[in-house]
Amino acid sequence: MLTTVLCFTSSKKQITIFIIGDSTAAEKLHPETNMERGWGMMLQGFFDDAVRVDNHAVNGRSSKSFLDEGRWQKLVDRIKPGDYVFIQFGHNDEKPAANRHTDPGTTFDANLVRYVEETRAKGGIPVLFNSVVRRNFYNKVDTSVDDESLRSVSYSDEVVNSDTLVDTHGAYKDAPRHVAERMGVVFIDANQITHDMEQGLGVVGSRKLHMWYKPGEIAGMPEGRKDNTHYNIYGARVVAGLMADAVAKQIKPLRKYVVHYDYVVSKQGRGNYMDLQAAINAVPEKGKTRIYVVDGDWVLSKCDLQKKRIKLICYPDATVDFR
């Protein structure tokens, strides 16, 4: 069987996509034991070597706290002409705590405007996203629940009183659209995209996207977990793929760089495999499989690839040697 290896070097000028936002997009610590992922963490796996995704989204942040903590200033200093900034807030702007809360139509909009204006001032291209949906099939929305606290909620039976996904964001999901229209910015309706996905999967099927685990199902979670906000590895990859497709549809200059690979390997947890050998072992003997290696230094035996048709594509941060 034929194996093709394509490895790219870092000498090529890359377009940078910066991401700012909250936990639904964020990088996660200890990915070798932590199954939680943000969609922004997975986005590099849907772009070829012409694009570098630089994800600055952080758990628990709102459009206000991201500014107040100085995170935005550190990023804006790095923006170069032609870079993109993907902006997604809302989940934590809804919270009552003074260090995070903003109001749609006033302070929330003002923060989004600031991100747009300061990105443009550096020659960058802002893109506004609204919040992804929470997996909520219950008609009474409890706005007091802090999404960050869901990581300590043990598995239990679910209370459902609706077959239809119930919105939890209200005007916060509309504000980014209004700002985008007013300022002539590309708007990605992440809320509608993820609504359609979760609704299509239904009450039970949509659980597989999130941190829903029964006791003992996952090492390190003896009591399981019931979390309708945060994504697991599978869910984050699905959402990242949908976001990449929306970008390809709405941002023509980025369209040619969007690619869907069969498997993505990353030691940093930015793919569906953290080990290249495990990905190769999972490849079926029939058909051709494309494996995108995002990062890491790997050594393979040629016999590992026998009987399989594999095309390995290496991002500049990855190397593959054969012994």
RODO-2510 file (C-alpha; in nm, 4 decimals, decimal comma):
residues 323
     n   res          X          Y          Z
     1     m     0,0000     0,0000     0,0000
     2     l     0,1103     0,3583    -0,0698
     3     t     0,1917     0,6037     0,2063
     4     t     0,2504     0,9704     0,1234
     5     v     0,4164     1,2113     0,3650
     6     l     0,3927     1,5883     0,3128
     7     c     0,5758     1,8084     0,5612
     8     f     0,5702     2,1873     0,5468
     9     t     0,8305     2,4303     0,6765
    10     s     0,7738     2,7477     0,8759
    11     s     0,9446     2,9688     0,6133
    12     k     0,6129     3,0282     0,4405
    13     k     0,4359     3,3478     0,5452
    14     q     0,1240     3,2558     0,7376
    15     i    -0,2062     3,4259     0,8061
    16     t    -0,2762     3,4353     1,1791
    17     i    -0,6248     3,3856     1,3175
    18     f    -0,6416     3,5105     1,6756
    19     i    -0,9356     3,3926     1,8873
    20     i    -1,0674     3,5723     2,1952
    21     g    -1,3570     3,4423     2,3983
    22     d    -1,4634     3,2174     2,6843
    23     s    -1,4444     2,8514     2,7861
    24     t    -1,6501     2,7240     2,4936
    25     a    -1,3604     2,8225     2,2644
    26     a    -1,0673     2,8077     2,5081
    27     e    -0,7514     2,6004     2,5317
    28     k    -0,7632     2,3460     2,8155
    29     l    -0,4900     2,2460     3,0574
    30     h    -0,3713     1,8862     3,0979
    31     p    -0,5343     1,7517     2,7792
    32     e    -0,3851     1,4075     2,8408
    33     t    -0,6265     1,3573     3,1323
    34     n    -0,8815     1,6338     3,0802
    35     m    -1,1386     1,5450     2,8143
    36     e    -1,2794     1,8989     2,7931
    37     r    -1,1988     2,1022     2,4827
    38     g    -1,2941     2,4387     2,3346
    39     w    -1,3835     2,4634     1,9674
    40     g    -1,1048     2,7194     1,9187
    41     m    -0,8574     2,4632     2,0489
    42     m    -0,9565     2,2351     1,7596
    43     l    -0,9735     2,4957     1,4833
    44     q    -0,6136     2,4548     1,3590
    45     g    -0,7077     2,1031     1,2504
    46     f    -0,9365     2,2502     0,9841
    47     f    -0,6830     2,4858     0,8240
    48     d    -0,3794     2,3985     0,6157
    49     d    -0,0274     2,5300     0,6685
    50     a    -0,1100     2,8748     0,5267
    51     v    -0,2968     2,9592     0,8480
    52     r    -0,1861     2,9661     1,2107
    53     v    -0,4574     2,9666     1,4763
    54     d    -0,3494     3,1514     1,7914
    55     n    -0,6181     3,0890     2,0506
    56     h    -0,6413     3,3332     2,3432
    57     a    -0,9908     3,2409     2,4645
    58     v    -0,9916     3,1738     2,8400
    59     n    -1,2315     2,9954     3,0729
    60     g    -1,4745     3,2217     3,2560
    61     r    -1,3990     3,5455     3,0740
    62     s    -1,6460     3,8039     2,9510
    63     s    -1,5927     4,0884     2,7068
    64     k    -1,5299     4,3056     3,0154
    65     s    -1,2944     4,0857     3,2183
    66     f    -1,0868     4,0005     2,9108
    67     l    -1,0200     4,3722     2,8735
    68     d    -0,9781     4,4509     3,2433
    69     e    -0,7205     4,1749     3,2949
    70     g    -0,4999     4,3176     3,0197
    71     r    -0,5386     4,0131     2,7978
    72     w    -0,6607     4,2137     2,5008
    73     q    -0,3749     4,4634     2,5113
    74     k    -0,1164     4,1840     2,5014
    75     l    -0,2858     4,0403     2,1944
    76     v    -0,3575     4,3625     2,0073
    77     d     0,0111     4,4534     2,0237
    78     r     0,0810     4,1444     1,8108
    79     i    -0,1774     4,1967     1,5361
    80     k    -0,0263     4,2500     1,1926
    81     p    -0,1987     4,3704     0,8743
    82     g    -0,4004     4,0873     0,7237
    83     d    -0,4403     3,8937     1,0490
    84     y    -0,7888     3,7943     1,1618
    85     v    -0,9386     3,8286     1,5089
    86     f    -1,2335     3,6008     1,5867
    87     i    -1,4335     3,7590     1,8712
    88     q    -1,6849     3,5524     2,0707
    89     f    -1,8261     3,6571     2,4071
    90     g    -2,1630     3,6404     2,5799
    91     h    -2,1750     3,3377     2,8102
    92     n    -2,0106     3,5219     3,0982
    93     d    -2,1313     3,8716     3,0148
    94     e    -2,4696     3,7368     3,1277
    95     k    -2,3416     3,6652     3,4797
    96     p    -2,4329     3,9092     3,7597
    97     a    -2,0804     3,9386     3,9061
    98     a    -1,9578     4,2964     3,8657
    99     n    -1,6195     4,1917     3,7293
   100     r    -1,7851     4,0140     3,4343
   101     h    -2,1316     4,1545     3,3750
   102     t    -2,2232     4,3707     3,0768
   103     d    -2,5578     4,4647     2,9250
   104     p    -2,6553     4,3983     2,5631
   105     g    -2,7277     4,7199     2,3787
   106     t    -2,4895     4,9239     2,5946
   107     t    -2,1747     4,7977     2,7687
   108     f    -2,1585     4,4619     2,5872
   109     d    -2,1893     4,6337     2,2504
   110     a    -1,9337     4,8971     2,3504
   111     n    -1,6755     4,6306     2,4295
   112     l    -1,7362     4,4557     2,0973
   113     v    -1,7002     4,7891     1,9170
   114     r    -1,3681     4,8448     2,0918
   115     y    -1,2371     4,5052     1,9825
   116     v    -1,3409     4,5784     1,6236
   117     e    -1,1962     4,9292     1,6127
   118     e    -0,8638     4,8367     1,7702
   119     t    -0,8255     4,5345     1,5426
   120     r    -0,8848     4,7509     1,2379
   121     a    -0,6426     5,0150     1,3656
   122     k    -0,3667     4,7518     1,3448
   123     g    -0,4692     4,6470     0,9938
   124     g    -0,6390     4,3323     1,1193
   125     i    -0,9733     4,1895     1,0135
   126     p    -1,2303     4,1434     1,2935
   127     v    -1,4950     3,8712     1,2761
   128     l    -1,7799     3,8686     1,5287
   129     f    -1,9349     3,5450     1,6557
   130     n    -2,2245     3,5131     1,8952
   131     s    -2,2275     3,2489     2,1686
   132     v    -2,2750     2,8812     2,1003
   133     v    -2,5892     2,7381     2,2566
   134     r    -2,6131     2,5645     2,5878
   135     r    -2,7657     2,2193     2,5651
   136     n    -3,0905     2,3146     2,7372
   137     f    -3,4096     2,1155     2,6838
   138     y    -3,5839     2,2646     2,9867
   139     n    -3,8296     2,5523     2,9590
   140     k    -3,7370     2,7239     3,2854
   141     v    -3,3913     2,8738     3,2386
   142     d    -3,1851     2,9087     3,5578
   143     t    -2,9711     3,2152     3,4884
   144     s    -2,8014     3,1913     3,8284
   145     v    -2,5953     2,8867     3,7277
   146     d    -2,2288     2,9686     3,6654
   147     d    -2,0994     2,7677     3,3695
   148     e    -1,7606     2,7306     3,5389
   149     s    -1,9251     2,5495     3,8324
   150     l    -2,0566     2,2777     3,6004
   151     r    -1,7207     2,1032     3,6166
   152     s    -1,8093     1,9899     3,9689
   153     v    -2,1607     1,8644     3,8878
   154     s    -2,1776     1,4851     3,9137
   155     y    -2,3724     1,2704     3,6724
   156     s    -2,7435     1,2379     3,7472
   157     d    -3,0689     1,1869     3,5640
   158     e    -3,1700     1,4777     3,3456
   159     v    -3,4854     1,6833     3,3912
   160     v    -3,6338     1,7585     3,0490
   161     n    -3,9682     1,9183     2,9683
   162     s    -3,9128     2,0181     2,6067
   163     d    -3,8235     1,8381     2,2843
   164     t    -3,7027     2,1709     2,1497
   165     l    -3,3785     2,3376     2,2508
   166     v    -3,4587     2,6365     2,4723
   167     d    -3,2532     2,9558     2,4323
   168     t    -3,0557     3,0764     2,7350
   169     h    -2,8755     3,3796     2,5886
   170     g    -3,1574     3,6195     2,5009
   171     a    -3,0356     3,9573     2,3765
   172     y    -2,6712     3,8570     2,4270
   173     k    -2,6891     3,6405     2,1160
   174     d    -2,8255     3,9315     1,9096
   175     a    -2,5818     4,2049     2,0150
   176     p    -2,2839     4,0776     1,8079
   177     r    -2,5045     4,0691     1,4983
   178     h    -2,6207     4,4268     1,5548
   179     v    -2,2646     4,5501     1,6072
   180     a    -2,1475     4,3634     1,2968
   181     e    -2,4223     4,5163     1,0834
   182     r    -2,3489     4,8631     1,2138
   183     m    -1,9745     4,8368     1,1558
   184     g    -1,9648     4,6316     0,8372
   185     v    -1,8029     4,3298     1,0028
   186     v    -1,8441     3,9642     0,9062
   187     f    -2,0814     3,7963     1,1517
   188     i    -2,0802     3,4203     1,2162
   189     d    -2,4060     3,3025     1,3730
   190     a    -2,2492     3,0397     1,5973
   191     n    -2,5664     3,0305     1,8044
   192     q    -2,7875     2,9274     1,5137
   193     i    -2,5273     2,6854     1,3776
   194     t    -2,4922     2,5022     1,7084
   195     h    -2,8666     2,5226     1,7758
   196     d    -2,9369     2,3370     1,4532
   197     m    -2,6699     2,0787     1,5352
   198     e    -2,7915     2,0096     1,8902
   199     q    -3,1581     2,0154     1,7934
   200     g    -3,0891     1,7738     1,5106
   201     l    -2,9223     1,5295     1,7480
   202     g    -3,2074     1,5550     1,9978
   203     v    -3,2220     1,5248     2,3754
   204     v    -3,0165     1,2064     2,4023
   205     g    -2,7921     1,2347     2,0973
   206     s    -2,6685     1,5831     2,1849
   207     r    -2,5175     1,4585     2,5119
   208     k    -2,2293     1,3010     2,3197
   209     l    -2,1031     1,6503     2,2291
   210     h    -2,0660     1,7598     2,5905
   211     m    -1,8959     1,6641     2,9134
   212     w    -2,1610     1,4060     2,9935
   213     y    -2,0057     1,0970     3,1515
   214     k    -2,1483     0,8271     3,3731
   215     p    -1,9648     0,7301     3,6942
   216     g    -1,6554     0,5294     3,6071
   217     e    -1,6835     0,5950     3,2350
   218     i    -1,3793     0,8244     3,2304
   219     a    -1,0652     0,7935     3,4428
   220     g    -1,0436     1,0742     3,6962
   221     m    -1,4217     1,1228     3,7069
   222     p    -1,5416     0,8584     3,9538
   223     e    -1,8755     1,0347     3,9972
   224     g    -1,9147     1,1207     3,6304
   225     r    -2,0146     1,4628     3,5064
   226     k    -2,3223     1,6409     3,3739
   227     d    -2,2249     1,9561     3,1862
   228     n    -2,4458     2,1048     2,9157
   229     t    -2,2139     2,3941     2,8304
   230     h    -1,8647     2,2569     2,7732
   231     y    -1,7571     2,0289     2,4909
   232     n    -1,5649     1,7039     2,4987
   233     i    -1,3086     1,6091     2,2319
   234     y    -1,5695     1,4879     1,9870
   235     g    -1,8031     1,7833     2,0385
   236     a    -1,5310     2,0458     2,0083
   237     r    -1,4121     1,8945     1,6804
   238     v    -1,7644     1,8876     1,5414
   239     v    -1,8223     2,2516     1,6363
   240     a    -1,4797     2,3594     1,5066
   241     g    -1,5604     2,1955     1,1748
   242     l    -1,8904     2,3804     1,1546
   243     m    -1,7200     2,7103     1,2392
   244     a    -1,4547     2,6463     0,9730
   245     d    -1,7256     2,5776     0,7161
   246     a    -1,9030     2,9003     0,8107
   247     v    -1,5752     3,0888     0,7748
   248     a    -1,5171     2,9344     0,4324
   249     k    -1,8656     3,0380     0,3253
   250     q    -1,8468     3,3957     0,4511
   251     i    -1,4780     3,4901     0,4269
   252     k    -1,3620     3,4297     0,0717
   253     p    -0,9865     3,4901     0,1296
   254     l    -0,9802     3,2057     0,3865
   255     r    -1,1955     2,9623     0,1883
   256     k    -0,9120     2,7874     0,0048
   257     y    -0,7307     2,7090     0,3301
   258     v    -1,0158     2,5193     0,4985
   259     v    -0,9632     2,1426     0,4883
   260     h    -1,1432     1,8483     0,6476
   261     y    -0,8967     1,5716     0,7356
   262     d    -0,9939     1,2214     0,8465
   263     y    -0,7829     1,2297     1,1634
   264     v    -0,5972     1,5122     1,3375
   265     v    -0,3049     1,4363     1,5694
   266     s    -0,1758     1,6797     1,8323
   267     k     0,0258     1,6223     2,1485
   268     q    -0,1365     1,9398     2,2825
   269     g    -0,4872     1,7940     2,2529
   270     r    -0,5848     1,9944     1,9447
   271     g    -0,7073     1,6939     1,7482
   272     n    -0,9012     1,3731     1,7942
   273     y    -0,5777     1,1821     1,8646
   274     m    -0,2846     1,2739     2,0873
   275     d    -0,0664     0,9911     1,9573
   276     l     0,0228     0,9377     1,5913
   277     q     0,0592     0,5629     1,6289
   278     a    -0,2898     0,5399     1,7784
   279     a    -0,4292     0,7280     1,4791
   280     i    -0,2490     0,4964     1,2371
   281     n    -0,3771     0,1910     1,4225
   282     a    -0,7321     0,3235     1,3853
   283     v    -0,7050     0,3622     1,0072
   284     p    -0,9147     0,1039     0,8200
   285     e    -0,7313    -0,1205     0,5744
   286     k    -0,9620    -0,0225     0,2907
   287     g    -0,9835     0,3273     0,1491
   288     k    -0,7447     0,6210     0,1708
   289     t    -0,7058     0,8138     0,4970
   290     r    -0,5584     1,1610     0,5451
   291     i    -0,3931     1,2241     0,8810
   292     y    -0,3038     1,5830     0,9706
   293     v    -0,0198     1,6046     1,2239
   294     v    -0,0482     1,9443     1,3916
   295     d     0,2464     1,9285     1,6318
   296     g     0,4998     1,7013     1,7953
   297     d     0,8106     1,5107     1,6871
   298     w     0,7283     1,1564     1,5834
   299     v     0,9282     0,8477     1,4890
   300     l     0,7568     0,5689     1,2968
   301     s     0,8532     0,2313     1,1629
   302     k     0,7700     0,1818     0,7957
   303     c     0,6131    -0,1493     0,8841
   304     d     0,3555     0,0440     1,0885
   305     l     0,2086     0,1701     0,7633
   306     q     0,1913    -0,1577     0,5753
   307     k    -0,1461    -0,2659     0,4363
   308     k    -0,2879     0,0848     0,4717
   309     r    -0,3236     0,3773     0,2322
   310     i    -0,2311     0,6786     0,4418
   311     k    -0,1446     1,0342     0,3508
   312     l     0,0374     1,2113     0,6355
   313     i     0,0258     1,5908     0,6210
   314     c     0,2528     1,7660     0,8703
   315     y     0,1953     2,1200     0,9890
   316     p     0,5203     2,3228     1,0309
   317     d     0,5155     2,2523     1,4071
   318     a     0,5380     1,8750     1,3469
   319     t     0,8052     1,6345     1,2231
   320     v     0,7768     1,2679     1,1266
   321     d     1,0875     1,0499     1,0861
   322     f     1,0997     0,6874     0,9735
   323     r     1,3350     0,4324     1,1177
***
